[in-house]
Structure formats: C-alpha cells, structure tokens
Amino acid sequence: MNKRILSILLTSLLLCSAVAPGIAAEGGDSADRLATVTGKVKNTLGLDTQRYQDFSGQLTEGGLAPTWRLSWSGEDGSLEITASESGKILSYSRYSEDEDRGSAPLSLPKTDPDKAKAAAKAFLDRVLGSAETVDLDASAGEPNYLRETRNYFRGTILLHGLPSPLNFSMTVRTSDYAVIQFRRDTLETGYMGTLPAASFRMRQSAAEPLLRGTLSLRLEYVLEEGEKTAVLRYLPNRTDSFYVDDASQKLVNLTRLYEELGEGGSSGSSRDEAAPDPSVSAGADSNGGLTQAEQLGADKLKGTLPKETLDQRARSIEQLGLNSYTLASVSYWEEELEKDAPIITARLSYAKREGEETRRRVVTLNAKTGALIEVSSSRPWDREDCRVSEDTARKTAEAFLAARQGEWFSQCEAYSGDPGYTKEDGRYGTWNFQYARKVNGYFFPDNQFSIGIDTADGSVSSYSQAWSADVQFADADGIVSMEQAVQAYFKTFQVSKGYVAVPQKLDLSDPEYAPLAKMDYRVFNSLKLGWQLTAPERSVSGIDAKTGKPVFWTGAERGALEYSDLAGSQAKRAAETLAKYGIGYGGGKLEPGKKLTQLDLVVLLASTQGSVTDPENLADDADRLYRIAYSMGMLRREERNDSQLLSRMDLIKYLLDAGGYGPAARLQGIYRTDFSDEAEIPAQMLGYAALAQAMGVVQGDKLNPGQSVTRGDAVILLCAFMERS
C-alpha cells in the first residue's frame, strides 16, 4: 500500500512548521488534473463562475499532498481557492470591486447574527469531511466596533466530536451574508499517519492526578491597582506543555519531547545578536531644530542641571565604567516614575569604539538632583569574552546596591521569580540579578532592584528599580496550604479528552522518505488520543491565600464597557447595546439620572471614535475630547461651554450635526413634523426635529424641545440614532 506522508514538518528548533516535501502525486497530464480538480471544487461549492473572464491554476507538488491554487478574476472582482487533489477546500477568498467596506457615520453595524451563522453553517456543510464538525456558537464573533461590515468565526475543527489541533477561520459579509474568506488546517497536508478511532481506554479520573501534578504555584505579595495594602496570593508558575497519552496512560512532556527530537534535526538558523542603537532616539533634534528639552517647556525645566554637571554625576559612579566612554547626547524627558508624581529625567547616551564595533551605555538621571534612575547597555557579544565569574559579578552587584540603596536593599533578598522562566545569565555578555523586597517571609516583587554586570569588564551594564515606600502589607496569618491552593487552581481547568498533536521521529530508512532525508528533516506531527488541561474562559491571576478562592484578571474585552448602576433605568438596553461597541462612559457608572452637560455629551460622542473616558475623572482630557467633537462637526470652538445644561432640542441638534446631517437640517422652509408641540420648536431647529422624527430617533406625540435631559436620555437618543434604518 502506498504510504502518504500526512504531516507538518518541525524544524530543529521546532519554533515553526513547514510543509514537507514528499512523494509526487499520481501521474497524469497537468491540464487534465486541473480540469478535474476545478470541476470538483465548483461542484463542492456550487459555484457559478460565468462572471469571471480570466482563470488560472497553479499546482504545488513534492509536498505531503498535491495542492492547487485556483484563481478567477474579472472586472468586478476575483475569487481564489486552494484545494487538495481530491477537491477538498483548504482556503477560499472572494473579493468584489464594488463592495462597500464602510458604513454611515455614527451608526451601529447592521447585522443579524442568526443569518450570519446560517450562512457559515451552509458553507461548512459543503467543505467539511464526514468526521469533521464545528461548534459555531463557540466560534462566532459579532462585530464589536463601529463601521464593521463583517462577522468572524474562528475556532477548532472537531474530529469525531472531539477537540483537535485543527483550526479554521471564516468571514461572512454582513451586507448580503456571503462567505468571503475561509481557511482551514487539514490532516492531508498537516499530519503523518492515520486518524485514530475515537475510542478511549482511560477514565478521566485516572488522568486528573497526572495533570494536576504539572501545576505549581508560588506565594507572593501582590498589590492591586488602586489599593494601598498588598495581599498574599498564590501565583501560577510557567509550565511545560503536557498531555496524558491514552494508549500508554502516561504523562508526556510535549515541550521536552520537541526539544529532544529537535536536537537531531537540521542545523537551524543563526541567532541575530545585533543590538538596537539607543543613540538614534536619545539625542535626536527634530521638529524644526527644537530639542526635546525645549519642547517640554521652560517652566518644567527650571532647576535642571546642565549636561556638564550631569555628565560629572554619571562618571562619578565608578561602577558604571564610563571613563573610556564619550558622551554622545543628552535628552530631557518628563516621566511619571511614581503615580501622579512626574519628574524630569535626563538620558545620557555614551559610546566607545573597539575596533570595528561600538559599545553603548545609556544612563538616566533625575535631571534636577542627579540621582541615578536607570542604566542600559548594548554591545557586540563574543562567546569568549567572559572574564568575570558569576560569583564575582554577584558581589559587585550587591555592593553597588548596598552602597546606593542601603535602607531599601536591606529589606531585599535575591529573587528568582517564576521558576518556569529560564534566564540566560552570563550567556550573552551580562550576569543578571534581581533582588525583591521580602515581608513576613514572602517576596513583594513590585518592590525590586534589577542589575546586570558586564561579563567582560565587571561594570554595571544595566540597572533599574521599582519601589513604593508607602505600601501596607496584610498579615500572613490564616493562609491556606500550598496543596489546597494547587487543588483550587486545578479546579479552574477542565480535563478534556481529544486529539493531540505529538511530534514523532521520522523513519528515514523507509525509501518513501528519501526526499525528506536529503532536506535534513527528521520530525513530523501525528495525531494521538490524549487528555489535556483546558484553561478557563476567564484568566486566573492566582489563588487568594486567605480564602483559597481563584482570583480572576479584571478588565473587559476590547470594546466592552460595564455599568453598575443600570438597574431599573430606562436607559439600560441602550446603554448595554452601545457598551458592546465601546461607546459610553468609563469609570463603571453611567449615572443615568444626572443632568446632561455639554461636556458630558462630548465625552459620550468621543467614545464613538475610540476614546473612552471617565467623565468624573477627566484630568487634562477635556481639551482633547473637545477637539474630537470639533472634528466630528458636533460644534464649533466658539460654542464650547463645558457646564452648559442641555435641552432635548440641544441634544438632537448636536447628535445630527455629529452624524453629518447638519447641512440638510439647516435648510429652511421645507420641513414639517407631526409633533403636537411643533409650535414650541424654534424655526431654525425645525429641520433637526423633522429629521429626528423621520429617522425614528425621537418617537411619540410630543418633542418637548425645551425639556432638560439626562445622561440616560443622551444614551437612549444616541442609540436610536445609531440604530436608524
């Protein structure tokens, strides 16, 4: 029986995969084969290609399986499909010249998720194999930002109903619910061997303890944003990738397996050791000859030290080894190293030539006090250029920190952090050390010093610190045990059975694999039945050391907003609808009953342009938000009045002006409305009222043009305006 290699080649480094060259496809005239595969593809998809004037087919052979790229084009668009010899669709891309890729200003995407899903399902029914299925509910994604004209689906292809490493993506156009893009992984061109039958030997209860043993935690103090008291938390350590093989019922370290198999592979690519040139940005003098210092403003720079003094301060720190360096440039920056406490820093860029190479060192000082803030370096790396031992480097680092940061450093100990993270100490020209604050016997890595010692001359080549002296620390009493924490963490995962991609060494004694041997390939992926841990939908940041309960990462997904004060509000539906697209107020509260000011409306409309702000914590953002409102056409600069309370008519006018309807609304003598209180509408505003009524933005018998409005009213009218037909 002819063996067909169905695999993804792994390079020796196993960082990426490539289609391996294999046995040529069955013989035959290429033209006949093209005609045959084209007919299969058209039959599979039910294609009518009469609209296209040009067609071509490109064959790729010598891989795991032959593939065809079929291309149609015409005056109004193109179609490109990649397919296997059997006619299986691997990718699909359709383009129309007259396609509208935008939408009206200030409008929500017009889409029916059910229709989009139905279109996706109909397409998948045609292109998936008998053993393949897709959970569209799990892979569907509605448009989540404005002017989006697509529905996207992406996820896993299930084999015999089980998860697999095969993925797909699909795009459905919302204007006509046509599939315009599709891509999939496939067994034929991706994996060696046959697909195992979906028959499991193990029970989940037998796999669970093996997988639980792969998890580990460390206990540290953490400080949540906005809090002043650090609490103890068990934090997850990085771990290798594991699975439990169903056939052998043993735990397999996939990460180590990839590494071991990779050692016998091809030579791989070389490492690029080129370092960035910090002087490119450090001393740039742009913008019409103005230096960075001048751009910061004279007032902020009052009291800063001249570059000569700063240079002396830096050189006085002998451990930095600057005697042989030349000062290339000095730049001044305003930075907020501590919250709400910006300072002016000076970055001194030094350089020295050694033969054909250049060493660089950037020293950052407080521009007014000369205190050391940070050091960074770059230099050519020479594997033989290691004259300083790790022990000597450590002593130098600790002496440096003790001398300069004695009080704080005395509260620190050597810190290795996550044991799953491998440091490249000493291998690339630097010995790196970290020292973190320790309280009640536990590390608080938010307060730490990082320092690097040059392996060639023992100088301090890098230095940084993070320290907040006013942090309080919760006591260490009543914490749960490590075993309890790991068990709680394990319970946040699911133990899932399915198909797992597993690397296997290729038997190159088989003559069919001879082409692969010549190209120095050694490893292929195959599919095996196994058990793995599936991470929870909400990412877990750790386990609370006192309660033993999981702590989840906070923060909504891109574009999403949440409010805590919508219960019983008439604005609830509108607010939540807009929030899905990132439109609304930051800060977690809408305050729907609060009287609407001009600034409130500016903040709301600016969010439609991607700038979400908390109206109760604007700081210096008001000017920026007004500039957005001016650019949208909501109002002119001379009309700005932050605290002006708006009426219902004001709100309607601003919305229509921002939406581009102002010129039409200002036409006189052509409008009328059905509002019973039309007489109360100012004559110059009648066009705005009529358009708002015609578009369904304002409904009911009365307009109440002079009535004051609230933030809730603004959200309701904005949503109605953006949902207009």
C-alpha positions in Angstrom: 0.0 0.0 0.0 1.3 3.4 -0.9 2.1 5.4 2.2 1.3 9.1 2.0 3.1 11.3 4.5 0.5 13.4 6.2 2.4 15.7 8.5 3.7 19.1 9.4 7.5 19.3 9.4 9.1 20.7 12.5 12.5 22.4 12.1 15.3 21.5 14.5 14.3 24.4 16.7 10.7 23.4 16.4 9.6 27.0 16.5 7.6 26.8 13.3 6.3 24.2 10.9 6.6 23.9 7.2 5.0 21.6 4.6 7.5 18.8 4.0 8.4 17.6 0.5 7.1 14.1 0.0 6.2 11.7 -2.8 4.9 13.1 -6.1 1.2 12.9 -6.8 -0.1 10.2 -9.1 0.9 10.8 -12.7 -1.2 12.4 -15.2 -1.5 15.4 -17.5 -1.5 18.6 -15.5 -4.2 20.1 -17.7 -6.4 17.2 -17.2 -5.8 17.2 -13.4 -6.5 20.9 -13.3 -9.8 20.4 -15.1 -10.7 17.6 -12.8 -10.0 19.4 -9.5 -11.7 22.6 -10.8 -14.8 20.6 -11.5 -14.7 19.0 -8.1 -14.3 22.4 -6.4 -17.1 24.0 -8.4 -19.4 21.1 -7.5 -18.5 21.2 -3.8 -19.2 24.9 -3.5 -22.0 25.1 -6.1 -20.0 27.8 -7.9 -21.2 29.8 -10.9 -18.1 31.3 -12.4 -19.6 32.9 -15.5 -19.0 36.4 -14.1 -15.2 36.0 -14.3 -13.2 36.5 -17.6 -9.8 35.0 -16.5 -8.8 31.8 -14.9 -5.6 30.1 -13.9 -4.5 27.1 -11.8 -1.2 26.6 -10.0 0.0 23.2 -8.9 2.3 22.6 -5.9 3.7 19.1 -5.8 6.5 17.5 -3.9 4.8 18.1 -0.6 2.8 15.9 1.6 -0.1 16.0 -0.8 -0.6 18.0 -4.1 -2.4 21.3 -3.7 -4.0 23.5 -6.3 -4.4 27.3 -6.2 -7.3 28.2 -8.5 -7.8 31.8 -9.4 -10.7 33.6 -11.2 -10.8 37.3 -11.9 -13.0 39.8 -13.8 -13.9 43.4 -14.0 -15.9 43.4 -10.8 -13.9 41.1 -8.6 -11.9 37.9 -8.0 -12.0 34.5 -6.4 -9.1 32.4 -5.2 -9.4 28.9 -3.8 -6.8 26.5 -2.6 -7.8 22.8 -2.8 -6.3 19.3 -2.5 -6.2 16.9 -5.4 -9.4 15.4 -4.1 -11.2 18.7 -4.2 -11.2 19.5 -0.5 -11.3 23.2 0.1 -8.3 24.4 2.1 -8.8 28.2 1.6 -11.3 30.5 0.0 -11.1 34.2 -0.7 -13.7 36.3 -2.6 -13.3 40.0 -3.5 -15.8 42.4 -5.1 -14.7 45.7 -6.6 -18.0 47.4 -5.7 -18.0 46.1 -2.1 -18.9 48.8 0.5 -16.4 48.4 3.3 -17.7 51.2 5.4 -20.9 52.4 7.0 -22.7 55.6 7.7 -21.2 57.9 10.3 -22.4 57.3 13.8 -24.1 54.0 13.1 -24.0 50.6 14.6 -23.2 47.6 12.4 -26.2 46.3 10.7 -26.1 42.5 11.1 -28.3 39.6 12.0 -26.1 37.0 13.9 -28.6 34.2 13.1 -28.3 34.9 9.4 -24.5 35.1 9.6 -24.4 31.8 11.5 -26.7 30.2 9.0 -24.5 31.3 6.1 -21.4 30.0 7.9 -23.1 26.6 8.6 -24.2 26.2 5.0 -20.7 26.8 3.8 -19.2 24.4 6.3 -21.7 21.7 5.4 -20.2 21.7 2.0 -16.5 21.8 2.8 -16.1 19.7 6.0 -15.4 16.0 5.9 -17.7 13.3 7.3 -15.7 13.1 10.6 -15.4 16.9 11.0 -17.7 19.3 12.8 -17.5 22.9 14.1 -19.3 24.5 17.1 -20.4 27.7 15.5 -21.8 29.1 18.8 -18.4 28.8 20.4 -16.5 30.2 17.5 -18.9 33.1 16.5 -17.9 36.7 16.9 -20.2 39.5 16.3 -18.8 42.9 15.1 -17.6 44.7 18.2 -16.6 48.0 16.8 -18.2 50.7 14.6 -18.2 50.6 10.9 -17.6 46.9 11.0 -19.2 45.1 8.0 -18.1 41.5 8.8 -19.0 38.6 11.1 -16.0 36.5 12.0 -15.9 32.8 13.0 -12.8 31.1 14.2 -12.1 28.1 16.3 -11.4 24.4 16.3 -12.4 21.7 13.9 -13.8 18.7 15.9 -12.8 15.2 14.8 -15.5 12.7 15.7 -16.8 15.3 18.0 -13.5 15.7 19.9 -11.2 18.7 20.1 -8.2 18.7 17.8 -5.3 20.9 16.8 -7.0 21.7 13.5 -8.3 25.3 13.3 -10.4 27.3 10.9 -11.4 30.9 10.3 -14.2 32.3 8.3 -15.6 35.7 7.4 -19.2 36.5 6.5 -20.1 39.8 4.9 -23.0 41.4 6.7 -24.4 43.2 3.6 -25.6 40.0 1.9 -24.3 37.3 4.3 -21.9 35.8 1.8 -18.8 33.9 2.9 -15.9 35.9 1.6 -13.0 34.2 3.4 -12.3 30.7 4.7 -9.1 28.9 5.8 -8.6 25.6 7.5 -5.9 23.1 8.7 -6.2 19.7 7.3 -5.0 16.2 8.0 -3.9 15.5 4.4 -1.3 18.3 4.3 -0.5 18.5 8.0 -0.1 15.2 9.9 1.5 11.8 9.4 -0.3 8.5 9.9 -3.9 7.8 10.1 -6.6 9.3 12.4 -7.0 7.1 15.5 -10.5 5.9 16.2 -12.2 7.9 18.9 -12.1 5.1 21.4 -10.6 6.0 24.8 -9.2 3.5 27.3 -8.6 5.7 30.2 -11.1 7.3 32.5 -10.9 11.0 33.3 -10.3 10.2 37.0 -7.1 8.4 36.1 -5.8 11.3 34.0 -6.6 14.0 36.5 -3.9 13.4 39.2 -1.2 13.2 36.4 -2.2 16.6 35.0 -2.7 18.2 38.4 0.9 17.3 39.2 2.1 19.5 36.3 0.8 22.7 38.1 2.8 24.7 40.6 2.4 28.0 42.4 4.5 30.4 44.4 3.3 32.6 47.3 4.0 36.3 47.0 2.5 39.7 48.0 0.6 41.5 45.2 -0.7 45.0 45.1 -3.9 45.5 43.0 -4.2 48.8 41.1 -5.7 51.5 43.3 -5.1 49.6 46.5 -2.6 50.5 49.3 -2.4 47.2 51.0 -0.6 44.3 49.4 -2.1 40.8 50.0 -0.7 37.3 49.8 -1.6 35.4 46.7 -0.5 32.0 45.2 0.6 32.8 41.6 0.9 30.3 38.8 4.3 29.4 37.6 5.1 28.8 34.0 4.9 25.2 33.0 5.8 23.0 30.0 3.1 21.6 27.8 1.8 18.2 28.9 -0.7 15.6 27.9 -1.6 12.2 29.1 -1.3 9.6 26.3 -4.5 7.5 26.3 -2.7 4.4 24.9 0.2 4.3 27.3 -1.7 6.1 30.1 1.5 8.0 30.9 2.1 11.7 31.2 4.1 13.1 28.3 6.1 16.4 28.4 5.5 17.7 24.9 7.8 20.7 25.4 10.7 18.3 26.3 9.8 16.0 23.5 10.0 18.7 20.9 13.4 19.8 22.4 14.8 16.2 22.4 13.7 15.5 18.8 14.9 18.9 17.7 18.4 18.1 18.8 18.8 15.6 16.0 17.3 17.8 13.3 18.9 20.2 10.8 21.3 23.0 11.8 18.6 25.7 12.1 19.0 29.4 11.8 21.6 31.7 13.4 20.7 34.0 16.2 20.7 37.7 15.4 22.7 39.4 18.1 22.5 42.9 16.7 21.6 45.3 19.4 19.5 48.5 18.9 21.3 51.8 18.7 20.0 53.8 21.6 21.6 57.0 20.3 19.2 57.1 17.4 16.4 58.3 19.6 18.4 59.5 22.6 19.8 62.7 21.0 17.5 63.3 18.1 17.0 67.0 17.4 13.9 67.3 15.2 10.8 69.4 14.7 12.3 72.4 13.2 15.5 72.5 15.3 13.8 72.3 18.7 15.4 70.0 21.2 13.3 67.6 23.3 14.1 69.8 26.3 12.7 72.9 24.6 9.5 71.0 23.7 8.9 70.2 27.3 8.6 73.9 28.1 10.8 76.3 30.1 8.8 76.2 33.2 9.1 72.4 33.6 12.9 72.6 33.0 13.6 75.2 35.6 16.2 73.9 38.0 17.5 71.1 35.7 21.2 70.5 35.8 23.4 71.3 32.7 24.7 68.4 30.7 28.3 69.0 32.0 27.1 68.6 35.6 25.0 65.6 34.7 28.0 64.0 32.9 30.1 64.5 36.0 27.5 62.9 38.2 27.3 59.9 36.0 31.0 59.5 35.7 31.4 59.8 39.5 29.6 56.4 39.8 32.8 54.4 39.2 30.9 51.0 38.8 29.3 52.3 35.6 32.8 52.2 33.9 32.3 55.4 31.9 35.9 56.6 31.9 36.6 55.2 28.4 33.2 56.3 27.0 32.4 59.5 25.2 29.2 61.4 25.9 27.2 61.4 22.6 24.0 63.2 23.6 21.7 64.3 26.5 18.0 64.4 26.2 15.4 65.6 28.8 12.1 63.8 29.3 9.1 64.2 31.6 8.3 60.8 33.1 5.9 59.6 35.8 8.0 57.0 37.7 5.5 57.2 40.6 1.8 57.7 40.1 0.8 61.4 40.0 4.4 62.5 40.6 6.1 63.3 37.2 9.7 64.3 37.2 12.2 65.5 34.6 14.8 62.8 33.7 18.0 63.2 31.7 19.2 60.4 29.4 22.9 60.5 28.8 24.0 58.4 25.8 27.6 57.2 25.9 29.6 55.3 23.2 33.0 54.0 22.6 34.6 52.2 19.7 36.5 48.9 20.0 38.0 48.0 16.6 35.1 47.8 14.2 32.5 47.6 16.9 30.7 50.1 19.1 29.7 49.8 22.8 26.9 52.0 24.1 25.6 52.8 27.5 22.6 55.0 28.4 22.5 56.4 31.9 19.2 58.0 33.1 19.4 60.5 36.0 17.0 62.8 37.8 17.6 66.0 35.8 17.3 68.2 38.9 19.1 66.1 41.6 21.4 64.0 39.5 20.2 60.8 41.3 20.7 57.6 39.3 17.5 56.1 37.9 18.3 53.6 35.2 21.2 52.1 33.2 21.0 50.1 29.9 23.7 48.9 27.5 24.3 47.3 24.2 27.5 45.8 22.9 28.6 43.1 20.4 28.5 39.8 22.1 31.6 37.5 22.0 31.1 34.0 23.4 34.8 34.0 24.5 34.5 37.4 26.1 33.6 36.2 29.6 36.3 37.2 32.1 34.1 37.9 35.1 32.7 34.9 37.1 29.1 34.8 38.3 30.2 34.9 41.9 32.3 38.0 41.4 29.5 39.7 39.4 27.1 39.0 42.3 29.4 40.5 44.8 29.8 43.6 42.6 26.0 43.9 42.2 25.3 43.6 45.9 28.0 46.0 46.9 26.6 48.5 44.4 23.1 48.2 45.7 24.1 48.3 49.3 26.1 51.5 48.8 23.4 53.3 46.8 20.2 51.9 48.2 21.2 50.7 51.6 18.0 51.1 53.5 15.8 49.7 50.8 18.2 47.0 49.7 18.5 45.7 53.3 14.8 44.7 53.0 15.5 42.6 49.9 16.8 39.1 49.1 17.8 37.5 45.9 14.7 36.8 43.8 14.4 34.3 41.0 10.7 34.8 40.3 8.8 32.3 38.3 10.9 29.1 38.3 9.4 28.2 34.9 11.2 31.2 33.4 14.7 30.4 32.3 17.2 33.2 32.5 20.1 33.4 30.1 22.5 34.6 32.8 26.1 35.1 31.5 25.4 33.7 28.1 25.0 37.0 26.2 27.5 39.3 27.9 25.7 40.0 31.1 25.2 38.4 34.5 21.6 39.4 35.6 20.5 39.6 39.2 17.2 40.5 40.8 16.6 41.5 44.5 13.0 41.8 45.7 11.6 43.1 49.0 10.7 40.5 51.5 8.0 41.0 54.1 6.8 38.4 56.6 8.9 35.9 54.9 7.3 36.4 51.4 8.5 38.4 48.4 6.9 41.5 47.1 8.3 41.8 43.6 6.6 45.1 42.9 9.5 46.5 45.0 12.7 45.3 43.5 16.1 46.1 42.0 17.4 44.6 38.7 21.0 44.8 37.9 23.3 43.5 35.2 27.1 43.1 35.3 29.1 43.1 32.1 30.9 39.7 31.8 33.9 41.4 30.1 34.9 44.2 32.5 32.6 43.8 35.5 31.0 47.2 35.2 27.3 47.8 35.9 25.7 47.5 32.4 22.1 47.6 33.5 20.2 48.9 36.5 16.5 49.6 37.3 14.4 49.9 40.4 10.8 49.8 41.4 9.9 50.9 44.9 7.0 52.4 46.7 7.7 53.1 50.4 4.1 53.7 51.5 2.7 50.2 50.8 1.0 48.4 53.6 1.1 44.6 53.9 -1.6 42.2 55.1 -0.6 39.8 57.8 0.5 36.3 57.0 -1.9 34.6 59.3 -4.6 32.0 58.3 -3.3 31.3 54.8 -4.3 28.1 53.1 -1.7 25.5 52.3 0.1 25.1 49.0 -1.7 21.8 48.5 -5.1 23.4 48.9 -4.1 26.3 46.6 -2.9 24.0 43.9 -6.1 22.0 44.1 -8.2 25.1 43.9 -6.2 26.2 40.9 -6.5 22.8 39.3 -10.3 23.1 39.6 -10.4 26.2 37.4 -9.3 24.0 34.5 -11.2 21.3 32.6 -9.7 18.0 31.9 -10.5 17.4 28.2 -10.1 14.4 26.0 -9.3 14.8 22.3 -6.8 14.6 19.6 -3.3 15.9 20.4 -0.5 16.9 18.0 2.5 14.9 19.0 5.9 15.1 17.3 7.4 11.8 16.1 10.8 10.9 14.7 10.6 10.0 11.1 11.9 6.6 10.0 14.3 7.6 7.3 15.1 4.0 6.4 11.8 3.9 4.5 12.6 4.7 0.9 9.5 6.8 0.6 11.0 9.3 3.0 14.3 9.6 1.0 13.4 13.2 -0.3 12.9 14.2 3.3 16.3 12.8 4.4 18.0 14.9 1.7 16.5 18.0 3.1 17.5 17.1 6.6 14.0 16.8 8.0 13.7 14.5 11.0 10.4 15.1 12.8 6.7 15.1 11.9 3.5 15.7 13.9 1.0 12.9 14.3 -2.4 12.9 16.0 -2.9 10.8 19.1 -5.7 10.4 21.6 -5.0 12.1 24.9 -6.0 14.2 27.9 -5.1 17.8 28.5 -5.9 20.7 30.7 -8.1 23.3 29.1 -7.8 26.8 30.6 -10.9 28.6 31.9 -12.5 31.3 29.8 -11.7 33.9 32.4 -8.0 34.1 33.0 -7.0 33.2 36.6 -4.3 35.5 38.1 -3.9 33.4 41.2 -5.4 31.9 44.3 -6.2 34.1 47.3 -4.0 32.9 50.1 -6.6 33.6 52.8 -9.8 32.3 51.2 -8.3 29.7 48.8 -10.6 31.0 46.0 -9.5 31.9 42.5 -8.8 35.5 41.6 -9.6 36.4 38.0 -8.0 39.0 35.9 -10.2 42.1 35.8 -11.0 44.2 32.8 -13.4 43.8 30.0 -12.6 42.6 26.5 -11.8 45.1 23.7 -14.6 47.5 23.1 -16.8 46.3 26.1 -17.9 48.6 28.9 -19.8 47.7 32.0 -22.0 49.8 34.4 -23.1 49.1 37.9 -26.0 51.5 38.1 -28.4 50.5 35.4 -31.0 48.5 37.5 -34.4 49.9 36.9 -33.2 52.5 34.4 -35.0 53.1 31.1 -31.6 53.6 29.6 -30.4 50.0 30.4 -31.0 48.5 27.0 -29.5 51.4 25.1 -26.5 51.7 27.4 -25.7 48.0 27.2 -26.1 48.0 23.4 -23.7 50.8 22.9 -21.3 49.4 25.5 -20.8 46.3 23.4 -19.1 48.6 20.9 -17.1 50.6 23.4 -19.4 53.5 23.4 -20.2 55.2 26.7 -18.6 56.4 29.8 -15.5 54.9 31.6 -15.4 54.5 35.3 -18.1 51.8 35.6 -21.1 54.2 36.2 -23.5 55.9 33.8 -25.4 57.9 36.4 -28.4 57.9 34.1 -30.4 60.4 36.1 -27.7 63.1 36.2 -28.4 66.3 34.2 -26.5 66.3 30.9 -23.9 68.9 30.3 -22.2 69.8 27.1 -19.0 68.2 28.4 -20.9 65.0 29.3 -22.2 64.8 25.7 -18.7 65.5 24.3 -17.3 62.6 26.4 -20.1 60.3 25.1 -19.6 61.2 21.4 -15.8 61.0 21.7 -16.2 57.4 22.7 -17.7 56.6 19.3 -14.2 57.5 17.9 -12.5 55.1 20.3 -11.7 57.4 23.2 -13.5 56.2 26.3 -13.1 58.4 29.3 -14.5 58.6 32.9 -16.4 62.0 33.0 -15.8 62.2 36.7 -12.0 61.8 36.3 -11.1 63.8 33.2 -7.9 65.4 34.5 -6.5 67.2 31.4 -8.6 65.2 28.9 -11.3 67.8 28.3 -9.4 69.8 25.7 -8.5 66.6 23.8 -12.1 65.4 23.8 -13.4 68.7 22.6 -11.0 68.5 19.7 -12.6 65.2 18.7 -16.1 66.8 19.0 -14.9 69.7 16.7 -13.6 67.2 14.1 -16.9 65.3 14.1 -18.8 68.6 13.5 -20.7 68.5 16.7 -19.9 72.1 17.5 -17.5 74.9 16.8 -14.7 76.1 19.1 -16.5 79.3 20.0 -19.6 77.3 21.1 -17.7 75.4 23.8 -19.4 75.7 27.2 -18.4 72.7 29.4 -21.0 73.2 32.1 -24.0 74.2 29.9 -27.0 72.1 30.7 -28.6 70.7 27.5 -32.2 70.7 26.5 -33.8 68.0 24.4 -33.5 70.2 21.3 -29.8 70.8 22.0 -29.2 67.1 22.3 -30.9 66.4 19.0 -29.0 69.1 17.2 -25.6 68.0 18.5 -26.3 64.4 17.5 -27.4 65.2 14.0 -24.5 67.6 13.5 -22.0 65.0 14.6 -23.7 62.4 12.4 -23.3 64.6 9.3 -27.0 65.7 8.9 -26.4 69.4 9.9 -26.3 70.9 6.4 -29.6 69.2 5.5 -31.2 70.1 8.8 -30.4 73.7 8.4 -32.3 74.1 5.2 -35.3 76.4 5.7 -38.9 76.3 4.6 -39.1 72.6 3.6 -39.8 70.7 6.8 -42.8 69.9 8.9 -43.3 67.4 11.8 -46.2 65.6 13.4 -45.4 66.7 16.9 -48.3 68.3 18.7 -45.9 70.9 20.2 -44.3 71.9 16.9 -45.1 75.5 17.7 -42.6 75.3 20.6 -39.8 74.3 18.2 -37.6 77.2 17.2 -37.9 77.8 13.5 -34.2 77.3 12.8 -34.4 73.9 14.6 -37.4 72.5 12.7 -35.3 70.7 10.2 -33.4 68.9 13.0 -36.8 67.9 14.7 -38.2 66.6 11.4 -35.2 64.5 10.5 -35.0 63.1 14.0 -38.7 62.1 13.8 -38.3 60.7 10.3 -35.3 58.5 11.3 -37.1 57.3 14.5 -34.6 58.9 16.8 -37.4 60.7 18.6 -40.8 59.0 18.9 -44.1 60.0 20.5 -46.7 62.7 20.1 -44.6 65.5 21.7 -41.0 66.6 21.2 -40.7 68.7 24.4 -37.8 70.7 22.8 -37.1 72.8 25.9 -37.1 70.0 28.4 -33.8 69.3 30.2 -32.2 65.9 29.5 -30.1 63.4 31.5 -27.2 61.2 30.7 -29.7 58.4 30.3 -31.7 60.4 27.8 -28.4 61.0 25.8 -27.6 57.3 25.7 -31.2 56.4 24.6 -31.2 59.0 21.8 -27.7 58.2 20.6 -28.5 54.5 20.4 -31.7 55.2 18.5 -29.7 57.5 16.1 -27.0 54.8 15.6 -29.6 52.1 15.0 -31.6 54.2 12.4 -32.6 52.4 9.3 
